[in-house]
Amino acid sequence: MNLEEQIYLRKSCRKYLDDEIDMDSIHKFLSSVKPLNDDINYYYKILTRDEVNLRTRWSAPYYLALFSEKKENYLTNIGFVFQQVSLYLQSVGIGSCWVGLASLKEKSSEFVIVISFGRSENMTRDISDFKRKQLSEISDFADERLTPARLAPSAVNSQPWYFKHSDDEFDVYQVKQNFVKRQFLKKWNPIDVGIALAHMYVANEKTFEFYRKSDFEEIKGYTYIGSIKI
């Protein structure tokens, strides 16, 4: 199982087979996944399509419903944790997709988002098929080390992450969307940044560190999320 390889192959799946899946390995992986913030409590439930309200034209046999206490950085933490899970699913032949347009039939104040998943016949793509910003657009200068973040999925492909070099670290920012986009993406973009950071962690598992600084640079049009060492 090599999660880093999946970064360069993964695609969001929206067509699934109805095959049953043994959930034991998924639960086992989730028991050892790395959080971005250790002090944020989160949990998940595995649901069927009958337990989810969908506003999509497609559906999946299973949904990973994600829950969290509402603390600073909780959405970014959710993206960080469960993109690792998405990469794991890909590595064992299970397709997945983050689904923002869904809610639960059993209401919960801690519900955040769901990930659809299931067996799929069309799960991978060539790296040339990724429609992404150039490295020079997501950082103060092009740096190949940021390729894993560049390939991360995001809501309506908004790609809201920005990295600024600072000595031997990167300061991580989120793009401030315009008023119209902000109404739709304000909840999802922090998750997207967490997804990009998950890719950076998976590609640099032994050396990755995340922390927040008090002396970060304010950049017009961006919100500081934290800093990483890789």
Salt bridges, closest charged atoms under 4 A:
ASP18 OD1 - ARG49 NH2 3.57
ASP39 OD2 - LYS71 NZ 3.72
GLU72 OE2 - ARG212 NH2 3.77
ASP140 OD1 - HIS165 ND1 2.60
ASP143 OD2 - ARG145 NH2 2.87
ASP143 OD2 - HIS165 NE2 2.75
ASP168 OD2 - LYS229 NZ 3.99
GLU169 OE2 - LYS213 NZ 2.77
ASP171 OD1 - LYS213 NZ 3.00
GLU217 OE1 - LYS164 NZ 3.20
